[in-house]
């Protein structure tokens, strides 16, 4: 799955691979491996010919307070100089991979049981330097919360004062995928996991963390009594095509012109979306043609 997506509204190109449904825990284990590879919202397996200098040893998705999916072979990945040996240690497991020609490396941890014990993940490189250490890692169920504005609306925008005040759930972890406009898929984003608290649940735009996601995760945590990780990756107002890769849209031919515009933008050719929008309105919208928005419009004969 390639998470680069193209938005039709004003033909803006937007990132964040998002899944528009929730899966039951007993069906999620196999799928969550793919989610962790391609989540939120904005991660991709595409790579440049040479590793970019700003690509980190360990993907930022793996931060302090991380929740790993139970009962699944969880991928852990990052970038290093080609040929570098990378060792990931977690619990009683130590997995090693070699960075490929494009700089990317990946290991898969063996299936893990539920664990509420805060543990440490260590990533070490044969090239030397300080190992990357991730603190307070739990094992439970990880869910991708995605969609449009109904999912994006934060709990602070709801009448949920008591729920916010009582939102002390240290084993419920929250990660929000930031919005990003780009003309091609990106490999990494800036994000971090946060334990759920009255402070962290209200951080972010539009009232903080997804209200739908929070109530969903809280219910699961209280009913299942396992750590829950919620990845919130939503963008209000997006259409179905905005969640589809170019490869998925090309067979439909309806979107050829849009895809060509996106490709041109990626090559530095400026596309004036505002002019295109106005041209469309003049062609298709009677209100634009008749000047309904003008203050001097005579509406005396309107009914």
N, C-alpha and C positions, 0 to 999 in steps of 0.2 A: 504494500500500500504506500502510495506517495502522498504526503500531506500537503503538498503545494496546491492551493485552490484558487479559483478565479471567480470573482464576484461580478454579476451583471450590472447591478445598480451603479450607474455612471461608469460602468466598466472598470471599476477599481479592482485591483488585484489584492487579495488578502490571504494571509496564512492562518492556519490552525486547523489541522485535521481533527474533525470532531464526529463523534458517533451520536446519533440522535435517539438513542434508547438505552435502557438499563438492562443488564442481563442478570439472571438469577445467579446467586453465588455458585451453585453446583454446576452451572454451565460456563462460568466465567474463567475458570482456571486456564484452559487452553487459549481462550481468546485474549486474556490479559497479557500474555507474552507478546502478542502482536501490538497491543495497545502501548505497552512500555517501549516498544521499538519505535512506534509511529505516533505517539500521543501528541492532546491537546493542540487539542488546539492548534503542531509547528515544528515537528522534528522530521528529519528525512534521512534516507539511506544514500542519497546522492552525495558524491564526494568529488572534490577537485583532483586534478592530476597529482598535485603535491599538497600535503597538509598545510592549511593556512596557519600562520603563526599565532592567530588569536584563538584557535580551537583548543579547548582545555584537555588535560590528561583524562579527566573524568567529566562526563556530561553533567551540566548543572541540575538535571532532573534528580540526580543522586546527591542530596544535601542532608544536613543534620535533620533529625526527626522524620526521616524517610520511613514509609511503610512498604514492605515487600509482599508480593502476592504469595499466599500459601499454596501448597500442593501444585506448584508449577515450576518449570525450569526457567528461572528469571534471568533475562539478559542484562548484563552490565557492560557499558561501552564508553569509549572515548577516543582520543587521538594521541598519537606519538610519532616520532620519526620512524619511517619504514624499517622493519627488522627489529625494532625494540621489543623486548619481552616484558609483558605486563602481568603481574600477579595480583589477583583479587582474593582477599582473605575475609571470610565472614563465618563466625561460629567455628565449627570444626571442618570447614571447607576451605580449600585453597585451589583456585583455578587460574590457569596461565594461558595467555594468548600472545600472538605475535602481531604487531602492527603491520598491516598490508601496505602495498605500494601507494595507496591513497592516504595512508596514515591512520586509517581506522582500525581499531581492535575491538573485539567483543568476546566475553566469556558468558557462559550460562551456569548459574548456580543450580545445584541439584534441588529437587523439590523439598520445600521447607515446611515443618509443622507450625501451627500457630505459636507465637511467642510474645508475651507481654514484657519480657525482660529487655530493658534497653541494652543493645549491644553495639559493637563498633565494627564498621567495615573499613578495611585498609586496602589502598591501591598503590602498589609499588612498581617502579620502573627499573629495568636493567641499566638504563642510562644514568642512574643515580638521582640525587636530589631528594628532598623530603617527600615521603609517601603522603598521599592524600588520605586523610582520616575523616570518616563520617560517623558522627556520634548519634546515640539515641535512636537506633534503628529497631523497629518492631516488625513483626510478621503477622499478617491478617488478610483482609480482603481489600482490593484496590478497585475503585470505580471511576469511570470517566463520565462526568456530568456535562452534557453539551446540548446545544440547541440555539434558539433565538432569544428574544427578550424575556420570555417566560422563565427561561433557565438563568438568564443573565442577571435579572433583578435581584439585588442584594437583600439580605435579611434586615438591614437598617432602613430599607425603604418600605418595610411592612410594619404593621402594628404588632410588633413582637417584642416589646420592651422587656417583659418577664423572661422570655426565652433567651434573649441576649444576656441579661444579667445572670442567668443560671447556666450559661454555656461553658462550663468548666469541664471539659472532656479531654484530658491529656492523651488518651489513646485514640482520639479522633483527630486525624491530621488533614490539613488543608493545603492545596497547592493551586494557584491561579496562573493559567497560561496568559501572558500579556498579549495584547493585540499588536499586530504588526502588518504593515502594508509593504509588499515586496513584489517584484516582477518575476521571481523564480523561487523555488523552495530553499529554505535555509536549513542548516544542520544543527543549530543550537539556539537556545533562548536563555534569557536570564530569569530564573525562577527559584523558589525555595519552598520547602515544606514548613508549615507552622502548626504546632499543637493548638487545638481549638480552645479558645478562651473568649470572654466578653470583649477583649481588646482585639484579638486577631480576627474574630469572625466579622468584625465591622470594618476591617481595613480594605481599602480599595475604592474604586469609583462606584457610583450608583448604589450606595448602601452597603458595600462590603461583599462578603462571600455569597455565592448563590443561595437564596433562601430555599429554593426547592432542593438543592443539593444538600444543604445543612440538615433540613428536617428528614430527608431520606437517610442520610448517613447516621444521624442521631438515633433514628429508629432501629436501624440495623445494629448499631453498636450496643444499644440497650437490650435488644432481643437476642442477639447472637453472643454477646459478651466476648467479642474479639476486636483487636485493633482494626480500624477502618481508615483507609486513605481515600480522599476525594480529590480528583483532578478536575478543576473547573475550567472549561474551555468553550466559551460561548461568544456569539456576536449577534446582537439583535438586528432584525431586519434583513438578514441574509436569506437568499433563496436557495433552492436545492442545488442549482448549478454551482453555487459558491462553495460547495463541499466536495466538488468533483474534480478530479485531476484532468489535465489537458487530454491525456490518453483516453479518458472516459467520455469526454465531450466530442472528440474528433469524429467518431462514427456517426454522430447525429447531424452533422453538416450545418445545422442551424446556427452554430456558434463559431463558424469558421472566421467570420469577420472580427469578432471579439478576440479570438485567440491570436489572430494576426496583429491586432492592435497591442495586445499584451506583449507579444514577441518583439514588436517594434519598440515599445517602451523599454524593454530590457536591454535593447541595443542603443539606448540613449536618444531615440527619436521621440520627441515630445508630442503627446497627444492631448489636445485641448478638450477635455471632457465637458467643460461647461458650455463651450460652443456647440458640441454635439448634442448636449441635452436641450439647449435652446432651439436648435434646428429641429429636433424631434418634436418638441412642443408646438412649434409653429406649423408643423405638418400634420400633427395628430390631435392637438388639443384646441377645441373651439374657443375656450376661455382666453387662451394666449392670442389667438388670431383676432378676437373681438375686443381685447384689452380689458378684460374684466378686473384685472388687478390695479388698473389706473384709478387714482383718487377722483379724477374728473369725470369718470364714467357716469352717464345718465341712467339711473336705475328706476326712473319714475314709472315706467311701464312694465317693470318686473312683477311677476305674480308669485 
